[in-house]
Amino acid sequence: MSGSNLELWKATYDAETQDQLNDAYKLWCTDYDRDCVQGMGYVGPMTACRMLDTYLESPESRVLDAGCGTGLVGQVLSKHGYGRVDAMDISKDMLQVAKEKDVYNKFFQADMSEPLEVLNDDTYDASICVGTFTYKHVGPEAFNELIRVTKPGGYVCFTIRDGAYQEYGYRKRMHELEADNQWELLEMAKQDYLIKEGVTAKFCVYRVGNC
Ligand SMILES: C[S@@+](CC[C@H](N)C(=O)[O-])C[C@H]1O[C@@H](n2cnc3c(N)ncnc32)[C@H](O)[C@@H]1O
C-alpha cells in the first residue's frame, strides 16, 4: 500500500466526525479493494459470507449488505449464487464503486446509526455487516435496525474488530438484546480479519427472535 493510502486507512480509524470519515473513504474508494485485499490480506467478507451461507436455505434469500462499502461482500455472495442482495452505505463514493460491480439489486445511501426509514420491517432473510463495526465507524446502536429489517427467524451476520469489541460496548448490547429475546446467538468465532496486519475479529451469526 502506498504511504498516502496507509494514511487514509489510518484516517478511517481516527475520524472524529462522520464528515471526516466520509472524506477519507471518498479519497480511498478507488484503491480500497486492492489495498485491503492484496495489501492487508482482508478476508472478512469471504469468511463472513461463508458463515452466513451455511445458515441460509436458498440462494433466493433476500439479503441486506449494511455498510457495503465497495461491494466486496456482494461479490462473494454473488459467487455463492445469491442474486437478491441490496446494498446500503453512508458514503456515496463507496456506493458508486459498489454499483459498478453489478452484484446488487437496490442501493440505499443511509446512516446506520439512525433509523433506516427507507427500509420496511421484516424485509430481509438476512442482514450482513462486515468491517463496519469498528473504531470510529458504527456503534452498537445499529443492531436494533438490523434486527427490525430482518424477518423473524432470519439471520444477522456481522464482524466486530477485536479491540473495539469491548471498548465500544458491542458486547454489552449483544447480551442485552439476547436477554430481551430480540435475537439468539448461533455462532461467534474469533477469526483472521486482516491477515497481513495480524488483526482478528469476532464473526457472529444471530437468529432474529419472533418479537
Ligand atoms: C471498512 S468499510 C467496510 C466495507 C465493506 N463491508 C467491506 O467489508 O469491504 C466500512 C464502511 O462503513 C461505512 N460506514 C461508516 N459509517 C457508516 C454509517 N454511519 N452508516 C452506514 N455506513 C457507514 C463506510 O462508508 C464504509 O464503506
The ligand as an SDF file (V2000), in Angstrom:
LIG
                    3D

 27 29  0  0  0  0  0  0  0  0999 V2000
  -14.1890   -0.8170    6.2920 C   0  0  0  0  0  0  0  0  0  0  0  0
  -15.5070   -0.3830    5.2210 S   0  0  0  0  0  0  0  0  0  0  0  0
  -16.2590   -1.9950    5.0010 C   0  0  0  0  0  0  0  0  0  0  0  0
  -16.9390   -2.0870    3.6720 C   0  0  0  0  0  0  0  0  0  0  0  0
  -17.3450   -3.4870    3.2420 C   0  0  0  0  0  0  0  0  0  0  0  0
  -18.4140   -4.0130    4.0440 N   0  0  0  0  0  0  0  0  0  0  0  0
  -16.1500   -4.4060    3.2470 C   0  0  0  0  0  0  0  0  0  0  0  0
  -16.1480   -5.3830    4.0060 O   0  0  0  0  0  0  0  0  0  0  0  0
  -15.2140   -4.1480    2.4920 O   0  0  0  0  0  0  0  0  0  0  0  0
  -16.6510    0.4370    6.2830 C   0  0  0  0  0  0  0  0  0  0  0  0
  -17.8380    1.0350    5.5580 C   0  0  0  0  0  0  0  0  0  0  0  0
  -18.7550    1.5200    6.5390 O   0  0  0  0  0  0  0  0  0  0  0  0
  -19.3690    2.6690    6.0100 C   0  0  0  0  0  0  0  0  0  0  0  0
  -19.9500    3.4590    7.0940 N   0  0  0  0  0  0  0  0  0  0  0  0
  -19.2970    4.1790    8.0370 C   0  0  0  0  0  0  0  0  0  0  0  0
  -20.1680    4.7750    8.8580 N   0  0  0  0  0  0  0  0  0  0  0  0
  -21.4120    4.4480    8.4170 C   0  0  0  0  0  0  0  0  0  0  0  0
  -22.7250    4.7600    8.8500 C   0  0  0  0  0  0  0  0  0  0  0  0
  -22.9410    5.5550    9.9260 N   0  0  0  0  0  0  0  0  0  0  0  0
  -23.7670    4.2430    8.1720 N   0  0  0  0  0  0  0  0  0  0  0  0
  -23.5590    3.4290    7.0840 C   0  0  0  0  0  0  0  0  0  0  0  0
  -22.3320    3.0970    6.6300 N   0  0  0  0  0  0  0  0  0  0  0  0
  -21.2640    3.5890    7.2940 C   0  0  0  0  0  0  0  0  0  0  0  0
  -18.2340    3.3850    5.2980 C   0  0  0  0  0  0  0  0  0  0  0  0
  -18.7040    4.3370    4.3870 O   0  0  0  0  0  0  0  0  0  0  0  0
  -17.5130    2.2070    4.6460 C   0  0  0  0  0  0  0  0  0  0  0  0
  -17.9860    1.9740    3.3520 O   0  0  0  0  0  0  0  0  0  0  0  0
  1  2  1  0
  2  3  1  0
  2 10  1  0
  3  4  1  0
  4  5  1  0
  5  6  1  0
  5  7  1  0
  7  8  2  0
  7  9  1  0
 10 11  1  0
 11 12  1  0
 11 26  1  0
 12 13  1  0
 13 14  1  0
 13 24  1  0
 14 15  1  0
 14 23  1  0
 15 16  2  0
 16 17  1  0
 17 18  1  0
 17 23  2  0
 18 19  1  0
 18 20  2  0
 20 21  1  0
 21 22  2  0
 22 23  1  0
 24 25  1  0
 24 26  1  0
 26 27  1  0
M  CHG  2   2   1   9  -1
M  END
$$$$
